[in-house]
Amino acid sequence: MPGSLAVEVYGLAKRYGATTAVHDISFTAATGRVLALLGPNGAGKTTTVETCEGYRSPDAGRVRVLGLDPVRERRLLAPRIGVMLQRGGVYPSARPLEMLRLLASFAADPLDPDELVDRLGLRESAGTPYRRLSGGQQQRLSLALALVSRPAVVFLDEPTAGLDPQARLATWDLVRELRADGVAVVLTTHAMDDAAELADDVVIIDAGRVVATGTPAELTAGPARLTFRAPPGLDVAALAAALPAGCGVAEQPAGHYAVTGAADPALVSAIAAWCADHGVLAGDLTVARRTLEDVFLELTGRELRV
């Protein structure tokens, strides 16, 4: 039934020895919708998804996929879910079309392997051993393998990583078709534009905890932001003092300036006047709403993660 809960995670916790990878995570994914599970490296995304897939047992909490316990009822669940691995999972000598036909033979109502090969641009390499495929071809094959059994729930891990623009657009189209067909899609990605383009719902996790949930529109709601480029080292305090009350200015990275406050004609005029008075040429002045990447960095920070 469209809109019914396909994935339910309540109070999930998972520990590895003295390390707690996931703390009390809760979210749901509905049929006919795309859920983007976002987080920096080490946030707990992989542990959470592997628990939903039945590869790991939770230490606390409740996980159900299509109403089934992914661990105790894995034999019933496995034929109904598709899992896209970011790398590996295919015999080095296996050929794309033969692998797809093999998996299709195990499914009750599979997609046409030849159609998938054509849709994902794998026809010319359909008889090439996996080990000789390019990274992008291997990625597209992994997507096809996840979809060929016509799953009710599909877990996609970085589905566009390493793809050229054409293959990326084809992947976006396939994900949209899955949603239109009533499939529940759980997408993990570091590509914020993938999430912004495809996701109906977003869950952001950091350090094993949920830090934000909502639709992309809800998460990026708020006043527009004004940014511009100028020589590094401007006196941002002096500039802020010349702007309407309540406005602030920050420089990050060097030479890139972001202005907080109501982005209206008065603010644009005040910035231009200050720059003119100080002999500064401001370039690339842009007024835009926050992006999903802005929200992600605000919540999880800008420091590098291993």
ABEGO torsion letter per residue (X at the ends): XBGBBABBBBGBBBBBEABBABBGBBBBBBBGBBBBBBEBBGAGAAAAAAAAAGABBBABEBBBBGGBBAAAAAAAAAAABBBBBABEGBBAABBAAAAAAAAAAABABBBBAAAAAAAAGAAAAAABBAAABBAAAAAAAAAAAAAAAGBABBBBBGAABGBBAAAAAAAAAAAAAAAAAGBBBBBBBABAAAAAAABABBBBBBGGBBABBEBAAAAABEBBBBBBBBBBGBBAAAAAAABBBGBBBBBOBBGBBBBBEBBBAAAAAAAAAAAAAAGBBBBGBBBBBBBAAAAAAAAAEABBBX
